[in-house]
Amino acid sequence: MAAKLNDLAELSLGELADELKATKQEALNLRFRNATGQLENTAEIGKVRKQIARINTLMRSKEIAAAEAGQ
């Protein structure tokens, strides 16, 4: 979850897909740590979920912009 929104907006669709994959992996790791009682700050789960939503929103907006530019 290192990237900020401004940093994410500058990435290409491929790079965003890679970032999404890494963030989903981080969410999975946090869920496992929470289930085993090893996670102290459970707010991290919500932060990562919001980051996934941000990436998905940016990817979709870039897809729409590319489709409109192609018309």
Predicted model as a PDB file, atoms N, CA, C, CB and O in Angstrom, pLDDT in the B-factor column:
MODEL        1                                                                  
ATOM      1  N   MET A   1       0.833  -1.185   0.000  1.00 50.00           N  
ATOM      2  CA  MET A   1       0.000   0.000   0.000  1.00 50.00           C  
ATOM      3  C   MET A   1       0.877   1.248   0.000  1.00 50.00           C  
ATOM      4  CB  MET A   1      -0.947  -0.002   1.211  1.00 50.00           C  
ATOM      5  O   MET A   1       0.558   2.242   0.652  1.00 50.00           O  
ATOM      6  N   ALA A   2       1.937   1.189  -0.706  1.00 55.00           N  
ATOM      7  CA  ALA A   2       2.906   2.273  -0.682  1.00 55.00           C  
ATOM      8  C   ALA A   2       2.518   3.429  -1.589  1.00 55.00           C  
ATOM      9  CB  ALA A   2       4.257   1.756  -1.076  1.00 55.00           C  
ATOM     10  O   ALA A   2       2.956   4.557  -1.363  1.00 55.00           O  
ATOM     11  N   ALA A   3       1.714   3.180  -2.600  1.00 66.00           N  
ATOM     12  CA  ALA A   3       1.426   4.201  -3.591  1.00 66.00           C  
ATOM     13  C   ALA A   3       0.263   5.101  -3.178  1.00 66.00           C  
ATOM     14  CB  ALA A   3       1.125   3.553  -4.917  1.00 66.00           C  
ATOM     15  O   ALA A   3      -0.740   4.632  -2.640  1.00 66.00           O  
ATOM     16  N   LYS A   4       0.411   6.384  -3.435  1.00 74.00           N  
ATOM     17  CA  LYS A   4      -0.644   7.359  -3.196  1.00 74.00           C  
ATOM     18  C   LYS A   4      -1.493   7.463  -4.459  1.00 74.00           C  
ATOM     19  CB  LYS A   4      -0.052   8.753  -2.795  1.00 74.00           C  
ATOM     20  O   LYS A   4      -1.119   6.936  -5.507  1.00 74.00           O  
ATOM     21  N   LEU A   5      -2.627   8.136  -4.359  1.00 72.00           N  
ATOM     22  CA  LEU A   5      -3.535   8.262  -5.487  1.00 72.00           C  
ATOM     23  C   LEU A   5      -2.874   8.969  -6.664  1.00 72.00           C  
ATOM     24  CB  LEU A   5      -4.786   9.009  -5.068  1.00 72.00           C  
ATOM     25  O   LEU A   5      -3.049   8.555  -7.810  1.00 72.00           O  
ATOM     26  N   ASN A   6      -2.114  10.037  -6.395  1.00 80.00           N  
ATOM     27  CA  ASN A   6      -1.435  10.753  -7.470  1.00 80.00           C  
ATOM     28  C   ASN A   6      -0.413   9.862  -8.171  1.00 80.00           C  
ATOM     29  CB  ASN A   6      -0.750  12.005  -6.923  1.00 80.00           C  
ATOM     30  O   ASN A   6      -0.259   9.923  -9.390  1.00 80.00           O  
ATOM     31  N   ASP A   7       0.274   9.043  -7.399  1.00 83.00           N  
ATOM     32  CA  ASP A   7       1.257   8.134  -7.981  1.00 83.00           C  
ATOM     33  C   ASP A   7       0.565   7.075  -8.821  1.00 83.00           C  
ATOM     34  CB  ASP A   7       2.105   7.475  -6.884  1.00 83.00           C  
ATOM     35  O   ASP A   7       1.045   6.712  -9.894  1.00 83.00           O  
ATOM     36  N   LEU A   8      -0.559   6.582  -8.333  1.00 85.00           N  
ATOM     37  CA  LEU A   8      -1.302   5.552  -9.057  1.00 85.00           C  
ATOM     38  C   LEU A   8      -1.867   6.085 -10.367  1.00 85.00           C  
ATOM     39  CB  LEU A   8      -2.430   5.007  -8.192  1.00 85.00           C  
ATOM     40  O   LEU A   8      -1.911   5.355 -11.357  1.00 85.00           O  
ATOM     41  N   ALA A   9      -2.297   7.340 -10.390  1.00 85.00           N  
ATOM     42  CA  ALA A   9      -2.908   7.919 -11.587  1.00 85.00           C  
ATOM     43  C   ALA A   9      -1.909   7.996 -12.740  1.00 85.00           C  
ATOM     44  CB  ALA A   9      -3.460   9.314 -11.279  1.00 85.00           C  
ATOM     45  O   ALA A   9      -2.311   8.023 -13.903  1.00 85.00           O  
ATOM     46  N   GLU A  10      -0.626   8.031 -12.434  1.00 87.00           N  
ATOM     47  CA  GLU A  10       0.395   8.139 -13.469  1.00 87.00           C  
ATOM     48  C   GLU A  10       0.766   6.786 -14.072  1.00 87.00           C  
ATOM     49  CB  GLU A  10       1.627   8.796 -12.901  1.00 87.00           C  
ATOM     50  O   GLU A  10       1.473   6.738 -15.079  1.00 87.00           O  
ATOM     51  N   LEU A  11       0.307   5.696 -13.480  1.00 88.00           N  
ATOM     52  CA  LEU A  11       0.678   4.369 -13.952  1.00 88.00           C  
ATOM     53  C   LEU A  11      -0.163   3.950 -15.147  1.00 88.00           C  
ATOM     54  CB  LEU A  11       0.533   3.352 -12.833  1.00 88.00           C  
ATOM     55  O   LEU A  11      -1.285   4.422 -15.329  1.00 88.00           O  
ATOM     56  N   SER A  12       0.390   3.059 -15.959  1.00 89.00           N  
ATOM     57  CA  SER A  12      -0.351   2.507 -17.090  1.00 89.00           C  
ATOM     58  C   SER A  12      -1.270   1.393 -16.595  1.00 89.00           C  
ATOM     59  CB  SER A  12       0.619   1.975 -18.186  1.00 89.00           C  
ATOM     60  O   SER A  12      -1.211   0.995 -15.431  1.00 89.00           O  
ATOM     61  N   LEU A  13      -2.118   0.898 -17.491  1.00 91.00           N  
ATOM     62  CA  LEU A  13      -3.040  -0.168 -17.105  1.00 91.00           C  
ATOM     63  C   LEU A  13      -2.302  -1.421 -16.658  1.00 91.00           C  
ATOM     64  CB  LEU A  13      -3.967  -0.503 -18.259  1.00 91.00           C  
ATOM     65  O   LEU A  13      -2.717  -2.072 -15.699  1.00 91.00           O  
ATOM     66  N   GLY A  14      -1.228  -1.764 -17.330  1.00 92.00           N  
ATOM     67  CA  GLY A  14      -0.447  -2.935 -16.949  1.00 92.00           C  
ATOM     68  C   GLY A  14       0.183  -2.788 -15.581  1.00 92.00           C  
ATOM     69  O   GLY A  14       0.190  -3.721 -14.778  1.00 92.00           O  
ATOM     70  N   GLU A  15       0.713  -1.604 -15.328  1.00 93.00           N  
ATOM     71  CA  GLU A  15       1.318  -1.345 -14.025  1.00 93.00           C  
ATOM     72  C   GLU A  15       0.262  -1.337 -12.918  1.00 93.00           C  
ATOM     73  CB  GLU A  15       2.071  -0.009 -14.045  1.00 93.00           C  
ATOM     74  O   GLU A  15       0.512  -1.799 -11.805  1.00 93.00           O  
ATOM     75  N   LEU A  16      -0.930  -0.802 -13.242  1.00 93.00           N  
ATOM     76  CA  LEU A  16      -2.017  -0.818 -12.267  1.00 93.00           C  
ATOM     77  C   LEU A  16      -2.450  -2.251 -11.967  1.00 93.00           C  
ATOM     78  CB  LEU A  16      -3.212   0.004 -12.778  1.00 93.00           C  
ATOM     79  O   LEU A  16      -2.770  -2.580 -10.825  1.00 93.00           O  
ATOM     80  N   ALA A  17      -2.460  -3.097 -12.989  1.00 94.00           N  
ATOM     81  CA  ALA A  17      -2.823  -4.497 -12.783  1.00 94.00           C  
ATOM     82  C   ALA A  17      -1.815  -5.181 -11.860  1.00 94.00           C  
ATOM     83  CB  ALA A  17      -2.903  -5.237 -14.131  1.00 94.00           C  
ATOM     84  O   ALA A  17      -2.195  -5.978 -11.002  1.00 94.00           O  
ATOM     85  N   ASP A  18      -0.535  -4.870 -12.036  1.00 95.00           N  
ATOM     86  CA  ASP A  18       0.493  -5.431 -11.159  1.00 95.00           C  
ATOM     87  C   ASP A  18       0.320  -4.933  -9.727  1.00 95.00           C  
ATOM     88  CB  ASP A  18       1.892  -5.072 -11.678  1.00 95.00           C  
ATOM     89  O   ASP A  18       0.450  -5.702  -8.774  1.00 95.00           O  
ATOM     90  N   GLU A  19       0.028  -3.645  -9.583  1.00 94.00           N  
ATOM     91  CA  GLU A  19      -0.186  -3.055  -8.260  1.00 94.00           C  
ATOM     92  C   GLU A  19      -1.416  -3.674  -7.592  1.00 94.00           C  
ATOM     93  CB  GLU A  19      -0.350  -1.520  -8.368  1.00 94.00           C  
ATOM     94  O   GLU A  19      -1.421  -3.919  -6.385  1.00 94.00           O  
ATOM     95  N   LEU A  20      -2.462  -3.926  -8.394  1.00 96.00           N  
ATOM     96  CA  LEU A  20      -3.677  -4.546  -7.864  1.00 96.00           C  
ATOM     97  C   LEU A  20      -3.389  -5.957  -7.360  1.00 96.00           C  
ATOM     98  CB  LEU A  20      -4.776  -4.581  -8.938  1.00 96.00           C  
ATOM     99  O   LEU A  20      -3.872  -6.354  -6.300  1.00 96.00           O  
ATOM    100  N   LYS A  21      -2.609  -6.704  -8.119  1.00 97.00           N  
ATOM    101  CA  LYS A  21      -2.258  -8.064  -7.712  1.00 97.00           C  
ATOM    102  C   LYS A  21      -1.477  -8.058  -6.397  1.00 97.00           C  
ATOM    103  CB  LYS A  21      -1.437  -8.756  -8.811  1.00 97.00           C  
ATOM    104  O   LYS A  21      -1.737  -8.866  -5.505  1.00 97.00           O  
ATOM    105  N   ALA A  22      -0.524  -7.142  -6.289  1.00 96.00           N  
ATOM    106  CA  ALA A  22       0.281  -7.053  -5.062  1.00 96.00           C  
ATOM    107  C   ALA A  22      -0.572  -6.622  -3.872  1.00 96.00           C  
ATOM    108  CB  ALA A  22       1.445  -6.068  -5.254  1.00 96.00           C  
ATOM    109  O   ALA A  22      -0.384  -7.114  -2.760  1.00 96.00           O  
ATOM    110  N   THR A  23      -1.492  -5.718  -4.102  1.00 96.00           N  
ATOM    111  CA  THR A  23      -2.341  -5.230  -3.020  1.00 96.00           C  
ATOM    112  C   THR A  23      -3.318  -6.306  -2.571  1.00 96.00           C  
ATOM    113  CB  THR A  23      -3.100  -3.977  -3.458  1.00 96.00           C  
ATOM    114  O   THR A  23      -3.605  -6.430  -1.380  1.00 96.00           O  
ATOM    115  N   LYS A  24      -3.829  -7.082  -3.519  1.00 97.00           N  
ATOM    116  CA  LYS A  24      -4.715  -8.190  -3.146  1.00 97.00           C  
ATOM    117  C   LYS A  24      -3.951  -9.248  -2.345  1.00 97.00           C  
ATOM    118  CB  LYS A  24      -5.344  -8.827  -4.406  1.00 97.00           C  
ATOM    119  O   LYS A  24      -4.504  -9.846  -1.422  1.00 97.00           O  
ATOM    120  N   GLN A  25      -2.703  -9.475  -2.690  1.00 98.00           N  
ATOM    121  CA  GLN A  25      -1.877 -10.416  -1.936  1.00 98.00           C  
ATOM    122  C   GLN A  25      -1.650  -9.896  -0.524  1.00 98.00           C  
ATOM    123  CB  GLN A  25      -0.528 -10.653  -2.647  1.00 98.00           C  
ATOM    124  O   GLN A  25      -1.671 -10.663   0.438  1.00 98.00           O  
ATOM    125  N   GLU A  26      -1.435  -8.594  -0.404  1.00 97.00           N  
ATOM    126  CA  GLU A  26      -1.258  -7.991   0.915  1.00 97.00           C  
ATOM    127  C   GLU A  26      -2.532  -8.134   1.749  1.00 97.00           C  
ATOM    128  CB  GLU A  26      -0.873  -6.507   0.780  1.00 97.00           C  
ATOM    129  O   GLU A  26      -2.464  -8.394   2.950  1.00 97.00           O  
ATOM    130  N   ALA A  27      -3.697  -7.963   1.108  1.00 97.00           N  
ATOM    131  CA  ALA A  27      -4.969  -8.127   1.812  1.00 97.00           C  
ATOM    132  C   ALA A  27      -5.139  -9.564   2.299  1.00 97.00           C  
ATOM    133  CB  ALA A  27      -6.142  -7.734   0.901  1.00 97.00           C  
ATOM    134  O   ALA A  27      -5.616  -9.796   3.409  1.00 97.00           O  
ATOM    135  N   LEU A  28      -4.751 -10.513   1.474  1.00 97.00           N  
ATOM    136  CA  LEU A  28      -4.833 -11.914   1.861  1.00 97.00           C  
ATOM    137  C   LEU A  28      -3.941 -12.193   3.068  1.00 97.00           C  
ATOM    138  CB  LEU A  28      -4.440 -12.818   0.687  1.00 97.00           C  
ATOM    139  O   LEU A  28      -4.354 -12.866   4.012  1.00 97.00           O  
ATOM    140  N   ASN A  29      -2.725 -11.675   3.029  1.00 97.00           N  
ATOM    141  CA  ASN A  29      -1.802 -11.872   4.146  1.00 97.00           C  
ATOM    142  C   ASN A  29      -2.346 -11.255   5.435  1.00 97.00           C  
ATOM    143  CB  ASN A  29      -0.434 -11.270   3.814  1.00 97.00           C  
ATOM    144  O   ASN A  29      -2.230 -11.842   6.511  1.00 97.00           O  
ATOM    145  N   LEU A  30      -2.939 -10.069   5.314  1.00 97.00           N  
ATOM    146  CA  LEU A  30      -3.515  -9.427   6.496  1.00 97.00           C  
ATOM    147  C   LEU A  30      -4.682 -10.231   7.060  1.00 97.00           C  
ATOM    148  CB  LEU A  30      -3.975  -8.014   6.156  1.00 97.00           C  
ATOM    149  O   LEU A  30      -4.829 -10.342   8.277  1.00 97.00           O  
ATOM    150  N   ARG A  31      -5.512 -10.791   6.182  1.00 97.00           N  
ATOM    151  CA  ARG A  31      -6.632 -11.600   6.655  1.00 97.00           C  
ATOM    152  C   ARG A  31      -6.142 -12.837   7.389  1.00 97.00           C  
ATOM    153  CB  ARG A  31      -7.527 -12.007   5.488  1.00 97.00           C  
ATOM    154  O   ARG A  31      -6.700 -13.208   8.422  1.00 97.00           O  
ATOM    155  N   PHE A  32      -5.109 -13.473   6.870  1.00 97.00           N  
ATOM    156  CA  PHE A  32      -4.550 -14.653   7.550  1.00 97.00           C  
ATOM    157  C   PHE A  32      -3.948 -14.277   8.892  1.00 97.00           C  
ATOM    158  CB  PHE A  32      -3.487 -15.328   6.673  1.00 97.00           C  
ATOM    159  O   PHE A  32      -4.135 -14.979   9.885  1.00 97.00           O  
ATOM    160  N   ARG A  33      -3.217 -13.157   8.918  1.00 97.00           N  
ATOM    161  CA  ARG A  33      -2.625 -12.718  10.186  1.00 97.00           C  
ATOM    162  C   ARG A  33      -3.702 -12.372  11.200  1.00 97.00           C  
ATOM    163  CB  ARG A  33      -1.710 -11.511   9.965  1.00 97.00           C  
ATOM    164  O   ARG A  33      -3.529 -12.615  12.394  1.00 97.00           O  
ATOM    165  N   ASN A  34      -4.808 -11.808  10.739  1.00 97.00           N  
ATOM    166  CA  ASN A  34      -5.906 -11.474  11.636  1.00 97.00           C  
ATOM    167  C   ASN A  34      -6.564 -12.746  12.167  1.00 97.00           C  
ATOM    168  CB  ASN A  34      -6.943 -10.593  10.917  1.00 97.00           C  
ATOM    169  O   ASN A  34      -6.918 -12.821  13.343  1.00 97.00           O  
ATOM    170  N   ALA A  35      -6.724 -13.726  11.315  1.00 96.00           N  
ATOM    171  CA  ALA A  35      -7.371 -14.977  11.722  1.00 96.00           C  
ATOM    172  C   ALA A  35      -6.534 -15.737  12.741  1.00 96.00           C  
ATOM    173  CB  ALA A  35      -7.628 -15.860  10.507  1.00 96.00           C  
ATOM    174  O   ALA A  35      -7.083 -16.434  13.595  1.00 96.00           O  
ATOM    175  N   THR A  36      -5.219 -15.611  12.662  1.00 96.00           N  
ATOM    176  CA  THR A  36      -4.352 -16.321  13.589  1.00 96.00           C  
ATOM    177  C   THR A  36      -4.016 -15.479  14.822  1.00 96.00           C  
ATOM    178  CB  THR A  36      -3.077 -16.739  12.885  1.00 96.00           C  
ATOM    179  O   THR A  36      -3.283 -15.928  15.702  1.00 96.00           O  
ATOM    180  N   GLY A  37      -4.553 -14.257  14.883  1.00 95.00           N  
ATOM    181  CA  GLY A  37      -4.322 -13.408  16.040  1.00 95.00           C  
ATOM    182  C   GLY A  37      -2.987 -12.691  16.037  1.00 95.00           C  
ATOM    183  O   GLY A  37      -2.578 -12.168  17.073  1.00 95.00           O  
ATOM    184  N   GLN A  38      -2.300 -12.647  14.918  1.00 96.00           N  
ATOM    185  CA  GLN A  38      -0.988 -12.012  14.851  1.00 96.00           C  
ATOM    186  C   GLN A  38      -1.055 -10.556  14.412  1.00 96.00           C  
ATOM    187  CB  GLN A  38      -0.101 -12.776  13.912  1.00 96.00           C  
ATOM    188  O   GLN A  38      -0.047  -9.850  14.446  1.00 96.00           O  
ATOM    189  N   LEU A  39      -2.241 -10.099  13.996  1.00 95.00           N  
ATOM    190  CA  LEU A  39      -2.384  -8.739  13.486  1.00 95.00           C  
ATOM    191  C   LEU A  39      -2.793  -7.814  14.627  1.00 95.00           C  
ATOM    192  CB  LEU A  39      -3.424  -8.683  12.331  1.00 95.00           C  
ATOM    193  O   LEU A  39      -3.853  -7.986  15.230  1.00 95.00           O  
ATOM    194  N   GLU A  40      -1.943  -6.834  14.916  1.00 94.00           N  
ATOM    195  CA  GLU A  40      -2.238  -5.915  16.012  1.00 94.00           C  
ATOM    196  C   GLU A  40      -3.126  -4.770  15.560  1.00 94.00           C  
ATOM    197  CB  GLU A  40      -0.952  -5.366  16.599  1.00 94.00           C  
ATOM    198  O   GLU A  40      -4.046  -4.382  16.281  1.00 94.00           O  
ATOM    199  N   ASN A  41      -2.870  -4.224  14.384  1.00 95.00           N  
ATOM    200  CA  ASN A  41      -3.634  -3.080  13.880  1.00 95.00           C  
ATOM    201  C   ASN A  41      -4.612  -3.562  12.813  1.00 95.00           C  
ATOM    202  CB  ASN A  41      -2.687  -1.982  13.304  1.00 95.00           C  
ATOM    203  O   ASN A  41      -4.259  -3.659  11.638  1.00 95.00           O  
ATOM    204  N   THR A  42      -5.828  -3.861  13.222  1.00 95.00           N  
ATOM    205  CA  THR A  42      -6.814  -4.395  12.285  1.00 95.00           C  
ATOM    206  C   THR A  42      -7.321  -3.343  11.307  1.00 95.00           C  
ATOM    207  CB  THR A  42      -7.979  -4.982  13.044  1.00 95.00           C  
ATOM    208  O   THR A  42      -7.969  -3.692  10.320  1.00 95.00           O  
ATOM    209  N   ALA A  43      -7.047  -2.077  11.551  1.00 96.00           N  
ATOM    210  CA  ALA A  43      -7.454  -1.020  10.631  1.00 96.00           C  
ATOM    211  C   ALA A  43      -6.724  -1.137   9.291  1.00 96.00           C  
ATOM    212  CB  ALA A  43      -7.192   0.353  11.255  1.00 96.00           C  
ATOM    213  O   ALA A  43      -7.184  -0.607   8.281  1.00 96.00           O  
ATOM    214  N   GLU A  44      -5.589  -1.831   9.288  1.00 96.00           N  
ATOM    215  CA  GLU A  44      -4.841  -2.025   8.045  1.00 96.00           C  
ATOM    216  C   GLU A  44      -5.672  -2.761   7.000  1.00 96.00           C  
ATOM    217  CB  GLU A  44      -3.550  -2.794   8.318  1.00 96.00           C  
ATOM    218  O   GLU A  44      -5.526  -2.510   5.804  1.00 96.00           O  
ATOM    219  N   ILE A  45      -6.537  -3.662   7.437  1.00 96.00           N  
ATOM    220  CA  ILE A  45      -7.376  -4.416   6.504  1.00 96.00           C  
ATOM    221  C   ILE A  45      -8.272  -3.459   5.728  1.00 96.00           C  
ATOM    222  CB  ILE A  45      -8.228  -5.470   7.254  1.00 96.00           C  
ATOM    223  O   ILE A  45      -8.395  -3.574   4.509  1.00 96.00           O  
ATOM    224  N   GLY A  46      -8.892  -2.527   6.418  1.00 96.00           N  
ATOM    225  CA  GLY A  46      -9.759  -1.551   5.763  1.00 96.00           C  
ATOM    226  C   GLY A  46      -9.003  -0.641   4.821  1.00 96.00           C  
ATOM    227  O   GLY A  46      -9.499  -0.296   3.749  1.00 96.00           O  
ATOM    228  N   LYS A  47      -7.790  -0.246   5.220  1.00 96.00           N  
ATOM    229  CA  LYS A  47      -6.971   0.613   4.373  1.00 96.00           C  
ATOM    230  C   LYS A  47      -6.605  -0.095   3.070  1.00 96.00           C  
ATOM    231  CB  LYS A  47      -5.702   1.043   5.117  1.00 96.00           C  
ATOM    232  O   LYS A  47      -6.621   0.508   1.997  1.00 96.00           O  
ATOM    233  N   VAL A  48      -6.278  -1.372   3.179  1.00 96.00           N  
ATOM    234  CA  VAL A  48      -5.899  -2.130   1.984  1.00 96.00           C  
ATOM    235  C   VAL A  48      -7.120  -2.337   1.080  1.00 96.00           C  
ATOM    236  CB  VAL A  48      -5.278  -3.498   2.379  1.00 96.00           C  
ATOM    237  O   VAL A  48      -7.003  -2.278  -0.144  1.00 96.00           O  
ATOM    238  N   ARG A  49      -8.277  -2.577   1.674  1.00 97.00           N  
ATOM    239  CA  ARG A  49      -9.495  -2.736   0.876  1.00 97.00           C  
ATOM    240  C   ARG A  49      -9.821  -1.453   0.112  1.00 97.00           C  
ATOM    241  CB  ARG A  49     -10.678  -3.130   1.776  1.00 97.00           C  
ATOM    242  O   ARG A  49     -10.244  -1.505  -1.043  1.00 97.00           O  
ATOM    243  N   LYS A  50      -9.626  -0.308   0.756  1.00 96.00           N  
ATOM    244  CA  LYS A  50      -9.868   0.968   0.084  1.00 96.00           C  
ATOM    245  C   LYS A  50      -8.857   1.191  -1.035  1.00 96.00           C  
ATOM    246  CB  LYS A  50      -9.808   2.126   1.091  1.00 96.00           C  
ATOM    247  O   LYS A  50      -9.197   1.740  -2.083  1.00 96.00           O  
ATOM    248  N   GLN A  51      -7.623   0.767  -0.815  1.00 95.00           N  
ATOM    249  CA  GLN A  51      -6.594   0.891  -1.845  1.00 95.00           C  
ATOM    250  C   GLN A  51      -6.958   0.037  -3.060  1.00 95.00           C  
ATOM    251  CB  GLN A  51      -5.214   0.477  -1.288  1.00 95.00           C  
ATOM    252  O   GLN A  51      -6.767   0.465  -4.198  1.00 95.00           O  
ATOM    253  N   ILE A  52      -7.480  -1.169  -2.823  1.00 96.00           N  
ATOM    254  CA  ILE A  52      -7.916  -2.030  -3.929  1.00 96.00           C  
ATOM    255  C   ILE A  52      -9.030  -1.340  -4.707  1.00 96.00           C  
ATOM    256  CB  ILE A  52      -8.395  -3.412  -3.401  1.00 96.00           C  
ATOM    257  O   ILE A  52      -9.033  -1.364  -5.937  1.00 96.00           O  
ATOM    258  N   ALA A  53      -9.973  -0.727  -4.002  1.00 96.00           N  
ATOM    259  CA  ALA A  53     -11.073  -0.024  -4.661  1.00 96.00           C  
ATOM    260  C   ALA A  53     -10.551   1.155  -5.480  1.00 96.00           C  
ATOM    261  CB  ALA A  53     -12.096   0.464  -3.623  1.00 96.00           C  
ATOM    262  O   ALA A  53     -11.035   1.397  -6.586  1.00 96.00           O  
ATOM    263  N   ARG A  54      -9.568   1.893  -4.954  1.00 94.00           N  
ATOM    264  CA  ARG A  54      -8.982   3.011  -5.695  1.00 94.00           C  
ATOM    265  C   ARG A  54      -8.340   2.528  -6.995  1.00 94.00           C  
ATOM    266  CB  ARG A  54      -7.941   3.741  -4.830  1.00 94.00           C  
ATOM    267  O   ARG A  54      -8.518   3.136  -8.051  1.00 94.00           O  
ATOM    268  N   ILE A  55      -7.604   1.446  -6.905  1.00 95.00           N  
ATOM    269  CA  ILE A  55      -6.921   0.918  -8.092  1.00 95.00           C  
ATOM    270  C   ILE A  55      -7.951   0.463  -9.119  1.00 95.00           C  
ATOM    271  CB  ILE A  55      -5.979  -0.256  -7.713  1.00 95.00           C  
ATOM    272  O   ILE A  55      -7.813   0.754 -10.307  1.00 95.00           O  
ATOM    273  N   ASN A  56      -8.982  -0.250  -8.669  1.00 96.00           N  
ATOM    274  CA  ASN A  56     -10.025  -0.701  -9.593  1.00 96.00           C  
ATOM    275  C   ASN A  56     -10.717   0.481 -10.262  1.00 96.00           C  
ATOM    276  CB  ASN A  56     -11.056  -1.563  -8.856  1.00 96.00           C  
ATOM    277  O   ASN A  56     -11.007   0.427 -11.457  1.00 96.00           O  
ATOM    278  N   THR A  57     -10.983   1.544  -9.514  1.00 94.00           N  
ATOM    279  CA  THR A  57     -11.628   2.732 -10.069  1.00 94.00           C  
ATOM    280  C   THR A  57     -10.744   3.392 -11.114  1.00 94.00           C  
ATOM    281  CB  THR A  57     -11.962   3.728  -8.960  1.00 94.00           C  
ATOM    282  O   THR A  57     -11.222   3.774 -12.182  1.00 94.00           O  
ATOM    283  N   LEU A  58      -9.463   3.528 -10.814  1.00 94.00           N  
ATOM    284  CA  LEU A  58      -8.537   4.122 -11.782  1.00 94.00           C  
ATOM    285  C   LEU A  58      -8.423   3.277 -13.045  1.00 94.00           C  
ATOM    286  CB  LEU A  58      -7.159   4.299 -11.153  1.00 94.00           C  
ATOM    287  O   LEU A  58      -8.396   3.806 -14.156  1.00 94.00           O  
ATOM    288  N   MET A  59      -8.356   1.964 -12.865  1.00 94.00           N  
ATOM    289  CA  MET A  59      -8.254   1.081 -14.032  1.00 94.00           C  
ATOM    290  C   MET A  59      -9.486   1.238 -14.924  1.00 94.00           C  
ATOM    291  CB  MET A  59      -8.096  -0.397 -13.588  1.00 94.00           C  
ATOM    292  O   MET A  59      -9.368   1.335 -16.146  1.00 94.00           O  
ATOM    293  N   ARG A  60     -10.655   1.263 -14.311  1.00 95.00           N  
ATOM    294  CA  ARG A  60     -11.887   1.379 -15.093  1.00 95.00           C  
ATOM    295  C   ARG A  60     -11.971   2.725 -15.794  1.00 95.00           C  
ATOM    296  CB  ARG A  60     -13.106   1.183 -14.197  1.00 95.00           C  
ATOM    297  O   ARG A  60     -12.383   2.792 -16.952  1.00 95.00           O  
ATOM    298  N   SER A  61     -11.586   3.797 -15.110  1.00 94.00           N  
ATOM    299  CA  SER A  61     -11.646   5.116 -15.744  1.00 94.00           C  
ATOM    300  C   SER A  61     -10.666   5.204 -16.914  1.00 94.00           C  
ATOM    301  CB  SER A  61     -11.342   6.220 -14.714  1.00 94.00           C  
ATOM    302  O   SER A  61     -10.964   5.837 -17.927  1.00 94.00           O  
ATOM    303  N   LYS A  62      -9.503   4.574 -16.780  1.00 92.00           N  
ATOM    304  CA  LYS A  62      -8.543   4.558 -17.892  1.00 92.00           C  
ATOM    305  C   LYS A  62      -9.065   3.721 -19.057  1.00 92.00           C  
ATOM    306  CB  LYS A  62      -7.184   4.012 -17.420  1.00 92.00           C  
ATOM    307  O   LYS A  62      -8.845   4.069 -20.217  1.00 92.00           O  
ATOM    308  N   GLU A  63      -9.759   2.613 -18.754  1.00 93.00           N  
ATOM    309  CA  GLU A  63     -10.344   1.794 -19.819  1.00 93.00           C  
ATOM    310  C   GLU A  63     -11.416   2.578 -20.563  1.00 93.00           C  
ATOM    311  CB  GLU A  63     -10.939   0.495 -19.242  1.00 93.00           C  
ATOM    312  O   GLU A  63     -11.490   2.520 -21.790  1.00 93.00           O  
ATOM    313  N   ILE A  64     -12.240   3.307 -19.830  1.00 94.00           N  
ATOM    314  CA  ILE A  64     -13.295   4.104 -20.459  1.00 94.00           C  
ATOM    315  C   ILE A  64     -12.685   5.213 -21.312  1.00 94.00           C  
ATOM    316  CB  ILE A  64     -14.235   4.705 -19.391  1.00 94.00           C  
ATOM    317  O   ILE A  64     -13.139   5.461 -22.429  1.00 94.00           O  
ATOM    318  N   ALA A  65     -11.665   5.877 -20.790  1.00 92.00           N  
ATOM    319  CA  ALA A  65     -11.004   6.955 -21.543  1.00 92.00           C  
ATOM    320  C   ALA A  65     -10.372   6.412 -22.821  1.00 92.00           C  
ATOM    321  CB  ALA A  65      -9.930   7.647 -20.675  1.00 92.00           C  
ATOM    322  O   ALA A  65     -10.418   7.063 -23.865  1.00 92.00           O  
ATOM    323  N   ALA A  66      -9.786   5.229 -22.738  1.00 91.00           N  
ATOM    324  CA  ALA A  66      -9.170   4.632 -23.927  1.00 91.00           C  
ATOM    325  C   ALA A  66     -10.237   4.251 -24.948  1.00 91.00           C  
ATOM    326  CB  ALA A  66      -8.335   3.394 -23.543  1.00 91.00           C  
ATOM    327  O   ALA A  66     -10.024   4.405 -26.150  1.00 91.00           O  
ATOM    328  N   ALA A  67     -11.378   3.759 -24.483  1.00 92.00           N  
ATOM    329  CA  ALA A  67     -12.455   3.389 -25.405  1.00 92.00           C  
ATOM    330  C   ALA A  67     -13.044   4.616 -26.069  1.00 92.00           C  
ATOM    331  CB  ALA A  67     -13.550   2.615 -24.673  1.00 92.00           C  
ATOM    332  O   ALA A  67     -13.367   4.579 -27.256  1.00 92.00           O  
ATOM    333  N   GLU A  68     -13.191   5.697 -25.331  1.00 92.00           N  
ATOM    334  CA  GLU A  68     -13.712   6.939 -25.903  1.00 92.00           C  
ATOM    335  C   GLU A  68     -12.741   7.555 -26.885  1.00 92.00           C  
ATOM    336  CB  GLU A  68     -14.028   7.933 -24.807  1.00 92.00           C  
ATOM    337  O   GLU A  68     -13.160   8.130 -27.890  1.00 92.00           O  
ATOM    338  N   ALA A  69     -11.455   7.446 -26.616  1.00 90.00           N  
ATOM    339  CA  ALA A  69     -10.446   7.987 -27.523  1.00 90.00           C  
ATOM    340  C   ALA A  69     -10.395   7.180 -28.812  1.00 90.00           C  
ATOM    341  CB  ALA A  69      -9.066   8.000 -26.852  1.00 90.00           C  
ATOM    342  O   ALA A  69     -10.008   7.703 -29.857  1.00 90.00           O  
ATOM    343  N   GLY A  70     -10.781   5.918 -28.748  1.00 83.00           N  
ATOM    344  CA  GLY A  70     -10.762   5.063 -29.923  1.00 83.00           C  
ATOM    345  C   GLY A  70     -11.960   5.224 -30.844  1.00 83.00           C  
ATOM    346  O   GLY A  70     -11.968   4.694 -31.956  1.00 83.00           O  
ATOM    347  N   GLN A  71     -12.971   5.954 -30.388  1.00 71.00           N  
ATOM    348  CA  GLN A  71     -14.190   6.112 -31.212  1.00 71.00           C  
ATOM    349  C   GLN A  71     -13.998   7.040 -32.348  1.00 71.00           C  
ATOM    350  CB  GLN A  71     -15.326   6.600 -30.388  1.00 71.00           C  
ATOM    351  O   GLN A  71     -14.928   7.271 -33.121  1.00 71.00           O  
TER     352      GLN A  71                                                      
ENDMDL                                                                          
END                                                                             
